[in-house]
Amino acid sequence: MAKLSSKKGVQDLVNICKEKGIKTVVISPGSRNAPLIVSFTEDHFFTCLSICDERSAAFFALGIAQQIKSPVALVCTSGSAVLNYAPAIAEAFYQNIPLLVITADRPKEWIDQAEGQTIHQENIFSNYIRGSFNLPQEATSDQKLWYNRRMVSEAINKTMDPIPGPVHINLPLEEPLYKFDDTGSKSPTTISSVRTKTILSEGAKIELETIWTSSSKKLILCGLMNPDDKLNKALSEVAKDPSVAILTETTSNLNDNLFNGSIDNILFSIGNDEAEDFQPDLLITLGGPVVSKKIKHFLRRYSPNYHWHLSRDSAHTDTFQSLTHVIDSDPLEMIKTLKEWIPSDDSSYKQRWKKRDIFTRERGHRYISSKATWSDLTAFNHIVKHIPDKSQVQWGNSTPIRYAQLFRFERSLSHFANRGTSGVDGCVSTGCGAAFANHNEIVSIICGDITFLYDSNALWNQNLTNNIRIIVINNSGGGIFRMIEGPDSTSSLEKFFEAKHNISIEYIAQAFGIDYLRSSNANELTASLQDLYSDKRNKPAILEVFTPNEVNPKVIKEYFKYLKIEDGTTSNDESEKMDFHKGLQGYQV
């Protein structure tokens, strides 16, 4: 018979997790959390994973929850171990990913009494948590056990309702910690949270339909979202309306020939004299954060008359400083409603965006294939062509996620990135967690060298799966600081912004027993990618791609110049100017 902690409150917590269907528990070693460790691991219902580094453990759990779309439990000891969860909890909060964070604590009377591993843990994540619950210190009486069960049920419900997110349960535990019994308690009664649908009132429908039908230039901007075939199909129907242009990002996971990807490519091509032609009357936003800074600047300068934000939690997200309506609705239901409203037949707005999308895509391809030298841009161009179909990409923050926006992914890929807080601190661990949750598909983690080094403890994990493929773009530091205005004009660039280094990623790979590949030019990269994604490879691998840090910003700036339209084009070649305008006129949608 399984050994369980003799603490009734711990038994109830574990049993309610089981009743609520929380199956995966990521545990970091400790002593104060011993009653939790034993009670979870002795029950074979749970899949318990041991990860020593709490920061990495939390991001690993986030990667699993991101994929399975249901709560994953985290368990750690008291003290600074708890604080190490903070970056992943903040990311989960802003990305709406469900985590149940269970932290063991010292008895309240010992806080601030020079006891080891004792800090103020109650409400420790208060600014980025869906709920914080401090359980009774030793629940033994019927009243305390009733209170304990009610709090645990409510906490688990809050991980999913009204919207998913992280919830914290703090559990003070007295000694003895290693006292067990074989009987346990019977499964307690749990409390369920029943979801309901939000339905637009007739008055709201009339108001919104009036705005919709009177707007001849409608722009739907899609941010970070999980793949959703039903939403993709509904948007494809709305996109047939000639007054509707749909902009997507790589992390929107939306794909249709009527949609416009590569937003920055399009916007860099728009001259000041034509910007108002692209200005929407009505802007509709859905999904999470948008990567493109260019679209933020554009829509703040060329504001719509109306901006609707579709949000299940009534979030007043006014990114573009033009918000007029927050629509508390499942985006899919609202998009279905839009399909019912009469389309505008006399608008050329969709065609205007689509022509520019097609032309800049071909122009960008021309620059990369015939003008660009070896750099980040050409490396990413090779990489995106070799990522296997029906696989997943976890994009690192900083430059990789931005380069990802420049390419159109025609194949069946799913894309994820930690864009809730946009930090580099847990991208590799998150990708490894996602790979654990999806054993049957290749998961490519594409990140920069600083991102990889920051999170190299992701490899200190006995739960790594064989479908992990890590591509590290090594441009000798934080290459983004050579692209943005400011840092490159200071003497502090290399040491304090870029953080230039000479650390060998090959030796890190060796230390953790991970296969290692490297490339420094296009031919080597092609061969390495074929090796990385070979069907014969059956274990995790790292491919390090070296690019020239001083050349990279010059190439990307020239790329955008090549797309930019002011007086026809920035090129001095008169034939290119004529070719540009002839091309624009020739595209039909």
C-alpha positions in Angstrom: 0.0 0.0 0.0 1.2 3.5 -0.8 2.7 5.7 1.9 1.0 9.0 2.4 1.9 12.0 4.6 0.1 11.7 7.9 -0.9 15.4 7.5 -4.7 15.4 6.6 -4.4 18.8 4.8 -1.7 17.4 2.5 -3.8 14.3 1.9 -6.8 16.4 0.9 -4.8 18.6 -1.4 -3.4 15.7 -3.3 -6.7 13.9 -3.5 -8.5 17.0 -4.8 -5.8 17.5 -7.4 -6.5 13.9 -8.5 -10.3 14.4 -8.5 -9.8 17.6 -10.6 -7.6 15.7 -13.1 -4.3 17.4 -12.5 -2.0 14.6 -13.7 1.4 16.1 -14.2 3.4 17.4 -11.2 6.8 19.0 -11.5 8.7 18.7 -8.3 12.0 20.3 -7.1 13.8 18.6 -4.3 13.6 19.9 -0.7 12.7 18.9 2.8 9.9 21.2 3.9 7.9 19.9 0.9 8.6 16.2 1.8 5.0 15.5 2.8 3.9 16.7 -0.7 6.7 14.9 -2.5 5.9 11.5 -0.9 2.1 11.9 -1.2 2.3 12.8 -4.9 4.9 10.3 -6.0 3.4 7.4 -4.1 0.1 7.8 -6.0 0.6 6.3 -9.5 -2.2 8.4 -10.9 0.3 11.3 -11.1 3.2 11.7 -13.5 5.8 13.2 -11.3 8.9 14.8 -12.8 12.0 15.8 -10.8 13.8 19.0 -11.8 16.3 20.6 -9.4 16.4 24.2 -10.7 13.1 25.7 -9.7 13.3 28.5 -12.3 13.8 25.9 -15.1 11.3 23.6 -13.5 8.6 26.3 -13.6 9.2 27.1 -17.3 9.3 23.3 -18.1 5.9 23.0 -16.5 4.7 26.1 -18.4 5.7 24.4 -21.7 3.7 21.3 -20.8 0.6 23.3 -19.7 0.9 25.4 -22.9 0.5 22.3 -25.0 -2.0 20.2 -23.0 -4.1 23.4 -22.1 -4.8 22.2 -18.6 -3.2 22.8 -15.3 0.2 21.4 -14.4 1.2 21.4 -10.7 4.6 22.7 -9.4 5.9 21.7 -6.0 8.9 23.2 -4.2 10.3 23.8 -0.7 10.3 27.1 1.2 12.5 30.1 1.0 14.2 31.4 -2.2 13.1 28.3 -4.0 9.7 29.9 -4.2 11.1 33.2 -5.7 12.8 31.2 -8.5 9.3 30.4 -9.8 8.5 34.1 -10.4 9.6 34.6 -14.0 7.6 31.6 -15.3 4.6 32.6 -13.2 4.6 36.1 -14.7 4.9 34.5 -18.2 2.0 32.2 -17.5 -0.1 35.1 -16.1 0.3 37.2 -19.2 0.0 34.3 -21.6 -3.0 32.8 -19.9 -1.4 29.4 -19.2 -2.8 27.4 -16.2 -0.3 26.4 -13.5 -1.0 25.3 -9.9 1.9 26.5 -7.9 2.2 24.7 -4.5 4.8 26.0 -2.2 5.7 24.5 1.2 6.2 27.1 3.9 7.6 27.3 7.5 5.2 27.8 10.4 4.1 31.4 10.5 5.5 32.0 14.0 9.0 31.4 12.7 9.0 34.0 10.0 11.6 36.8 10.7 13.1 34.7 13.5 16.4 33.9 11.8 15.2 30.4 10.7 16.7 29.0 7.6 14.8 29.0 4.3 12.1 31.2 5.9 10.8 34.3 4.1 7.4 36.0 3.6 5.6 33.6 1.2 2.0 34.6 1.6 0.8 36.5 -1.5 4.4 36.5 -2.8 3.2 36.5 -6.4 0.4 38.9 -5.9 1.0 41.1 -8.9 0.9 38.4 -11.5 -1.3 35.6 -10.2 -5.0 34.6 -10.7 -5.4 33.8 -7.1 -3.3 33.3 -3.9 -4.4 30.9 -1.2 -2.7 30.4 2.2 -3.9 27.1 3.7 -4.3 26.4 7.4 -1.0 25.6 9.1 -2.2 22.2 10.4 -5.7 21.3 9.4 -6.9 18.7 11.8 -10.4 19.8 13.0 -13.4 19.3 10.9 -13.8 23.1 10.4 -10.2 23.6 9.3 -10.4 20.6 7.0 -13.6 21.9 5.4 -11.9 25.3 4.9 -8.8 23.6 3.5 -10.8 21.6 1.0 -12.9 24.6 -0.1 -9.8 26.7 -0.7 -8.0 24.0 -2.7 -11.1 23.4 -4.9 -11.4 27.2 -5.5 -7.7 27.5 -6.3 -7.8 24.7 -8.9 -10.9 26.1 -10.5 -9.2 29.5 -10.8 -6.5 28.0 -12.9 -9.0 27.7 -15.7 -11.9 30.0 -15.0 -12.8 32.6 -16.0 -9.6 32.5 -18.1 -6.6 30.2 -17.6 -3.6 31.3 -15.5 -1.3 30.6 -12.6 -2.7 30.1 -9.0 -0.6 29.9 -5.9 -1.3 27.6 -2.9 1.0 28.3 0.0 1.1 25.5 2.6 2.8 26.1 6.0 4.0 22.7 7.4 5.2 21.9 10.9 7.6 19.1 11.8 7.6 16.1 11.8 7.7 16.2 8.0 8.5 12.5 7.5 5.6 10.9 9.3 3.4 8.7 7.1 0.4 6.4 7.2 -0.8 3.7 4.9 -4.5 4.4 5.1 -4.9 8.0 4.0 -8.2 9.8 3.8 -11.1 9.2 1.5 -11.5 11.5 -1.5 -13.2 14.7 -0.3 -16.1 16.3 -2.1 -14.9 18.9 -4.6 -16.5 22.1 -5.9 -16.9 22.5 -9.7 -16.9 25.7 -11.6 -19.5 25.8 -14.4 -18.7 27.9 -17.5 -21.3 29.9 -19.3 -21.3 31.6 -22.7 -21.4 35.4 -23.0 -24.1 36.4 -25.5 -24.3 39.9 -27.1 -27.4 41.8 -26.2 -29.6 43.0 -29.1 -28.7 46.6 -28.4 -25.0 45.8 -28.6 -25.5 43.8 -31.8 -27.2 46.6 -33.5 -24.5 49.1 -32.4 -21.6 46.9 -33.6 -23.3 45.9 -36.8 -23.9 49.6 -37.7 -20.2 50.3 -37.1 -19.2 47.2 -39.1 -21.4 47.9 -42.2 -20.5 51.6 -42.3 -16.7 51.0 -42.2 -15.2 50.5 -45.6 -11.7 49.8 -44.3 -11.6 47.1 -41.6 -8.4 45.7 -40.2 -8.3 42.5 -38.1 -5.0 42.2 -36.3 -4.2 38.8 -34.7 -1.6 38.4 -31.9 -0.2 35.4 -30.0 -2.6 32.4 -30.1 -2.6 28.7 -30.0 -3.5 26.8 -33.2 -7.2 26.8 -33.7 -8.6 25.3 -36.9 -12.2 26.6 -36.2 -11.0 30.2 -35.7 -8.8 29.9 -38.8 -11.8 28.8 -40.9 -14.1 31.5 -39.5 -11.5 34.2 -40.3 -11.0 32.8 -43.8 -14.7 33.4 -44.4 -14.6 36.9 -43.1 -11.5 37.6 -45.2 -13.6 37.2 -48.3 -15.2 40.6 -47.6 -13.4 43.1 -49.8 -13.4 45.7 -47.0 -11.5 43.4 -44.6 -7.7 43.0 -44.4 -6.4 40.4 -41.9 -2.9 40.8 -40.5 -1.3 37.8 -38.8 2.0 37.1 -37.1 3.9 33.8 -37.0 2.8 33.2 -33.4 -0.9 33.8 -34.4 -0.8 30.2 -35.9 -3.3 31.3 -38.6 -2.7 30.5 -42.3 -4.7 31.4 -45.4 -3.8 32.9 -48.7 -6.2 35.7 -47.9 -4.3 36.7 -44.7 -1.3 39.0 -44.7 1.7 37.8 -42.8 5.1 39.4 -42.5 3.6 42.6 -41.2 6.9 44.5 -40.9 7.8 43.7 -44.6 4.5 45.4 -45.7 4.8 48.4 -43.4 8.4 49.2 -44.3 7.3 49.4 -47.9 4.5 52.0 -47.2 5.5 55.6 -48.0 4.2 58.5 -46.0 2.2 59.7 -49.0 0.1 56.5 -49.1 -0.1 55.6 -45.4 -3.7 57.0 -45.1 -4.8 54.5 -47.7 -3.9 51.7 -45.3 -5.4 53.4 -42.3 -8.4 51.4 -41.0 -11.8 52.8 -40.1 -12.3 49.9 -37.8 -9.6 47.9 -36.0 -10.4 44.6 -34.4 -7.7 42.9 -32.3 -7.7 39.4 -30.9 -5.1 37.1 -29.3 -2.2 38.0 -27.1 0.8 40.4 -27.6 1.9 41.5 -31.0 5.6 41.3 -31.8 5.7 44.0 -34.5 6.7 47.4 -33.2 6.1 48.8 -36.6 2.4 48.0 -36.5 2.1 49.6 -33.1 3.7 52.8 -34.3 1.6 52.8 -37.5 -1.8 52.4 -35.8 -0.9 54.9 -33.1 -0.1 57.5 -35.8 -2.9 56.5 -38.2 -5.6 55.7 -35.7 -8.9 54.0 -36.5 -12.3 55.6 -35.8 -13.2 52.5 -33.8 -11.1 49.8 -32.1 -12.8 46.6 -30.8 -10.7 44.3 -28.6 -12.1 40.7 -28.3 -11.3 39.3 -24.9 -12.8 36.6 -22.7 -11.7 38.5 -19.5 -12.8 42.0 -20.5 -9.2 43.2 -20.7 -9.0 46.8 -21.6 -5.9 46.3 -23.8 -5.4 49.7 -25.5 -2.1 49.0 -27.2 -2.9 51.4 -30.1 -4.4 54.2 -28.0 -7.6 54.0 -29.8 -9.8 51.5 -27.9 -13.5 52.1 -28.1 -15.1 48.7 -27.4 -14.0 45.8 -25.2 -16.1 42.8 -26.3 -16.3 40.2 -23.6 -16.6 37.2 -25.9 -14.9 34.1 -27.2 -13.1 35.5 -30.3 -14.5 32.5 -32.4 -18.1 33.4 -31.5 -17.6 37.0 -32.4 -15.9 36.2 -35.7 -18.8 33.9 -36.6 -21.1 36.9 -35.9 -19.2 39.1 -38.2 -19.7 36.6 -41.0 -23.5 37.2 -40.7 -23.2 40.9 -41.4 -23.5 42.3 -44.9 -20.1 42.6 -46.7 -19.0 45.8 -48.3 -18.8 45.1 -52.1 -17.3 48.5 -53.2 -14.1 48.5 -51.0 -10.6 47.9 -52.3 -9.1 47.8 -48.8 -8.4 44.0 -48.8 -6.8 44.2 -52.2 -4.6 47.1 -51.2 -3.0 45.1 -48.3 -2.8 41.9 -50.3 -1.1 43.4 -53.3 1.5 44.9 -51.0 1.9 41.6 -49.1 2.6 39.6 -52.3 4.9 42.2 -53.7 7.1 42.7 -50.6 7.3 38.9 -50.1 8.7 38.5 -53.6 10.9 41.5 -53.3 12.3 40.3 -49.9 13.0 36.9 -51.5 14.9 38.6 -54.3 17.0 40.5 -51.8 17.9 37.5 -49.7 18.6 35.2 -52.7 20.7 37.7 -54.8 22.0 40.6 -52.6 22.3 39.4 -49.0 25.6 38.1 -47.6 26.0 35.5 -44.9 24.2 36.8 -41.8 21.4 36.2 -39.4 18.9 36.9 -42.2 20.3 34.4 -44.6 20.7 31.8 -41.8 17.1 32.1 -40.9 16.1 31.9 -44.5 17.9 28.5 -44.7 16.5 27.3 -41.3 12.8 28.0 -42.1 13.0 25.9 -45.3 14.3 22.9 -43.4 12.0 22.8 -40.4 10.0 19.5 -40.8 6.4 19.6 -41.8 3.8 18.9 -39.0 6.3 19.9 -36.3 6.5 22.7 -33.7 8.7 25.7 -33.3 9.5 27.3 -29.9 10.9 30.7 -30.8 13.4 32.5 -28.5 12.9 36.1 -27.7 14.9 39.1 -28.9 16.1 38.7 -32.6 14.8 35.1 -33.4 11.1 35.9 -32.9 11.5 39.1 -34.9 13.2 37.3 -37.8 10.5 34.7 -37.7 8.0 37.5 -38.7 9.8 38.1 -42.0 9.0 34.7 -43.5 5.8 33.1 -44.6 5.4 29.5 -43.3 3.3 27.7 -45.9 3.7 24.3 -44.2 1.8 22.8 -41.3 3.8 24.1 -38.4 2.7 25.4 -35.0 4.6 28.3 -33.4 5.0 29.3 -29.8 7.0 31.9 -27.9 7.2 33.4 -24.4 5.7 36.7 -25.5 3.8 37.2 -22.2 6.7 39.1 -20.7 9.1 38.6 -23.7 12.0 37.6 -21.5 14.9 35.4 -22.6 15.2 33.6 -19.2 13.2 30.4 -19.8 12.8 29.9 -23.6 14.8 26.7 -23.7 13.1 25.2 -20.6 9.7 26.0 -22.0 10.5 24.4 -25.3 11.8 21.2 -23.5 8.5 21.1 -21.6 6.5 21.4 -24.8 8.6 18.6 -26.3 7.8 16.4 -23.3 4.1 17.0 -23.9 4.4 16.2 -27.6 6.5 13.0 -27.8 5.4 12.3 -31.4 6.5 15.5 -33.1 9.8 17.3 -33.6 10.1 20.4 -31.4 12.6 23.0 -32.7 13.8 25.5 -30.1 15.3 28.4 -32.1 17.1 31.0 -29.9 20.1 33.3 -29.7 23.3 32.5 -27.8 22.5 34.8 -24.8 19.1 33.1 -24.5 20.6 29.7 -24.6 23.4 30.5 -22.1 20.9 32.1 -19.7 18.8 29.0 -19.7 21.4 26.3 -20.2 20.2 24.6 -17.0 17.3 23.5 -19.1 19.5 20.6 -20.1 20.0 19.6 -16.5 16.9 17.6 -16.7 16.4 13.8 -16.7 13.1 14.3 -18.5 14.4 15.5 -21.8 12.8 13.7 -24.8 14.4 12.6 -28.0 12.3 15.0 -30.2 14.2 18.1 -29.0 16.2 20.0 -31.7 17.9 23.2 -30.5 19.2 25.8 -33.0 21.4 28.5 -31.4 22.1 31.6 -33.5 25.5 32.7 -32.1 26.1 36.3 -33.2 28.5 36.8 -30.2 26.0 38.3 -27.8 22.7 40.2 -27.9 22.6 41.1 -31.5 19.4 43.1 -31.2 21.4 45.9 -29.6 23.2 46.5 -32.8 19.8 46.9 -34.6 18.0 49.3 -32.4 18.9 52.9 -32.2 21.0 54.0 -29.2 23.3 51.2 -27.9 25.4 51.1 -31.0 26.3 54.8 -30.5 27.8 54.2 -27.1 31.1 52.8 -25.9 29.2 50.4 -23.7 27.8 48.4 -26.6 29.9 45.2 -26.4 30.3 44.8 -22.7 27.0 46.1 -21.2 24.4 45.8 -23.9 25.5 43.1 -26.3 27.3 41.1 -23.5 29.9 39.8 -25.9 31.4 36.4 -24.8 33.6 33.5 -25.8 31.7 30.7 -24.0 31.8 27.4 -25.8 28.3 26.0 -26.3 29.9 22.8 -27.6 31.3 22.1 -24.2 28.0 22.7 -22.5 26.5 20.2 -24.9 29.2 17.7 -24.0 28.6 18.2 -20.3 25.0 17.2 -20.6 25.6 14.5 -23.2 23.7 16.3 -26.0 24.8 15.8 -29.7 26.4 18.9 -31.1 26.6 20.3 -34.7 28.0 23.6 -35.9 28.0 25.8 -39.1 29.5 29.1 -40.2 28.3 29.5 -43.7 25.3 28.6 -46.0 26.7 25.3 -47.3 27.6 24.1 -43.8 24.2 25.1 -42.5 22.4 23.2 -45.2 24.3 20.1 -44.4 23.9 20.5 -40.7 20.2 21.1 -40.9 19.8 17.9 -43.0 21.8 16.1 -40.3 19.8 17.7 -37.4 16.5 16.7 -38.9 17.5 13.3 -40.2 15.1 10.5 -39.6 18.0 8.5 -38.1 18.5 11.0 -35.3 16.9 9.6 -32.1 18.1 11.9 -29.4 18.2 15.6 -28.6 20.7 17.7 -30.5 22.1 21.3 -30.6 23.1 23.1 -33.8 25.2 26.2 -33.3 25.1 28.7 -36.2 27.8 31.3 -36.2 27.0 34.7 -37.8 29.0 37.9 -38.0 27.8 40.3 -35.4 28.9 43.5 -37.3 27.5 42.4 -40.6 24.0 41.3 -39.3 22.6 44.8 -38.6 23.9 46.1 -41.9 22.2 43.3 -43.9 18.8 43.7 -42.1 18.8 47.4 -42.5 19.6 47.1 -46.2 16.8 44.5 -46.5 14.2 46.9 -45.1 15.6 49.7 -47.3 15.1 47.5 -50.3 11.4 47.1 -49.3 10.9 50.7 -48.5 8.8 52.8 -50.9 9.1 56.6 -50.8 9.7 57.9 -54.3 8.9 54.6 -56.0 11.7 52.8 -54.3 14.9 53.7 -52.5 17.0 52.1 -55.2 18.9 54.5 -57.6 18.2 52.0 -60.4 15.4 53.6 -62.5 14.5 50.3 -64.0 13.8 48.9 -60.5 11.5 51.9 -59.7 9.5 51.1 -62.9 9.5 47.4 -62.1 8.2 48.1 -58.6 5.2 50.1 -59.7 4.5 47.8 -62.7 4.6 44.9 -60.3 2.1 46.5 -57.9 -0.3 47.1 -60.7 0.0 43.6 -62.0 -1.2 41.8 -58.8 -4.8 40.8 -58.6 -6.5 39.4 -55.5 
